[in-house]
Amino acid sequence: MLLTVAIIGGPHGLKGEVRLDLRTDDPQRRLAEGSVLETEPADAGPLTVVRARRSAEATYVIFDEARDRTAAESLRGVRLVVESDEDEDDDDEGWYPHQLVGLRAVHVDGRELGTVADLEHLPAQDVLVITEPDGAEARVPFVAELVPAVDPDAGTVTLDPPRGLFAADPADEDEPVADDAGEDEPVADAAEDEPVADDAEDAGGRP
């Protein structure tokens, strides 16, 4: 089975460097210097990695076959693919998009939230892309607190998202506690109800 390692984005600079949309959780191995990657479409490759680097925002690569901006631009949208290893589908340390796409996204309370459309491998963390029934997209960080269970055999991914992340699960409106408290206890009015100086005169005292 072919796995998508990344999708090539636009060029970065003038020396052929391109930005990648990663689809692998092992970019250091897949994009190691000298790695040769097949492509879709096939006639765009194969491509040989000369250098790869990661920043906080993205991953960038230079291929030996595209050493200037014009050649790099021609690769925009090309998929980098590899044959899956024999044991990758049973790897407990990570998930691949082809294992998750199409699974039903179910809330921990049993509600249907949508369908898994993609798994994005971002620099900070992996993110599940969920297509909601109305066509909207929600992105859920792929961490145990928010994705407590993945069950490919049952065809489900169980989510425990915060309120407001999905259109069908809006956030609660804030209660105006401060305003209510202020109206119930008008401190200034209470002071006017007790004119201390007047009470002293009524009792025969001198000012």
N, C-alpha and C positions, 0 to 999 in steps of 0.2 A: 504494500500500500504506500502511495506517495503522501508524504507529509509536507505541508507548507511551512518553511522556515521563516520566511518574511515576504513582504510585498515591497517592491522598490518604489520609493517616492521621488520627489524632485531632486535636482542636483543642488549641491551645496558648495559654493566656490567655483573656481575655474579649472581645477585639476582632476575632474572626474568623480569627486566624492559625491555619494548619494545618501539620502536619508532612507532608513528602513522602518517599515511598520512590522515589528517583530511578531511572530506567531509561534515561537519556540521558547521554552523555559530554560534552554541550555545554549545561549548564544555564544558563549566562549568556545564551546566545542564545535558547534555548527559553523561558526564564522572565524575559525582559527586561520592564521596566515597560511596560505597555500591550499586551503580547502577549495575543492572544485564542486560547484553546485549546478544541477540541472535546472532548467527553467520551463515555465509555461507562459507563453508558447515556447515550444522546443527550439525554434530557430533563433531565439534571442540568446541562447547560450550554447554550451556551458560557460559559466563565469568563474574565474579564479580570484579568490580573495587575496589582495595585496596587503591591505591594512584595514582593521576595524577598530572603532573607538566608540565609547559610550559616554554621553553627557547626562546631566540631570533630565534633559528634555527628550533625548532621542538617541538612536544608534546610527552611526555613519560608517560607510564602507567605500573603499576604492577597489574596483575590479581591474585586473590586468587588461581586459578587453575593452575598457572604456576609460581612457586616460585624459579626456577633456570634457568640457561642459556639454558640448553638442552630443557626443557619444553617450554621456550620462543621461541626458534628457530623453534619448531614444529608448532608454530602459524603464521609463516611468510606467508603473502599473504591472510590470513583469513579476511573476511569482518565482521565488527561489524554492525548489523542492528537493527532497531526498527520499530515498527508500527507508521505511521505518525499520528499526532494529527488531529482531525477533521477540525480544522481551519488553519492548516499549509499551505495548498495550497492557501489560501486567505490572507496570512500574507503579509502586505505591507512593513514590515521592512527588509525583506531579501528574497533571492531566494535560492532554492535548486537545486542541479544538475539535478534531473529528470524533473524540470520545464523548463530547458534551453537547455539540450542536444538535438541536432537535429534541433534547430532553425537556419535559414539562417542568416549569418552575412552580413550586408549590410552597405556600406560606406554612410556617410551623403550626398554624391553627387549621390547616386543611384547605384554605382558599387557593384557587388557581390564579397565578400571577402572570403567566405568559409562557413563552418558549425560549430556550437558550438559542441565541442567534450567533454568538461568537465568544471566543475567549481571547482577550487582548493581553499580551505580555508587555506591560509598561515598566519603565525603569524602577518605579517605586514598588509596584505590586501587580499581580494579575487581577484582571477585572472581567467579570461575567457581563455580557451584553444580553439583556432580556427584551424580547419583543412582546409588548403587552397586547391584550386582545384588541385594543383600539388602534394598534399600529405604532404607538409611541414606543420609544426605547428608554430603558432604564439601565444604569450601570451599577453593578454591585461589586465592591471589593471582594476578591476571592480569599477571604480569611475565615477561620473556623467560627468566629463569633457571628458572622452574617450568613455563612453557608455551612451549617452544621452537618449536612449529610448529602452525599452524592451516591445515587444508586442506579447505575446504568441498566441493571437487570430489570428494575421496576420502571425504568424510563423517566426517573424524576431527579430533580435537584431541590433540596429543601432549603428555604431561605428564612432568615429571621431579620428582615431589614428594619431600619428605623422608620418611624412614621414620616410620610412625606416623600419617600424615595420613589414610590409608585403612585401613578395617578389614581388608582383604585383604593389607595390607602393614604388619604390626605392627612397632613399634620393637624393636631388639635389647635384651636384658637386660644390665645392667651387670655386668662381671666383678669379683668382690671381690678385687682385686689386693692391697690393703692388708692384708687378713686373712691371705692366704696368706703374704705376706712376714713378717708378725709371727710366725706359727707356725713357720716354717722357721728363724728365727734368734732363739732365746730368749736375749737378751743377759744378762739377770739370772742365768740358770742357768750361763752360761759363767763368770761371775765367781765363782760358788760352787765351780766345779771347780778353781780355781787359788787356793787360800788362801796368799797370799804370806807372811804371818807364820809359818805352820806350816813352810813350806819353809826359812825362815831358821833356825829352831830345829833342824831335822833336820841342817842342815849345820854345826852347832856354833856358830853365831853367837849373839850376845847380843841380847835384845830391846831 
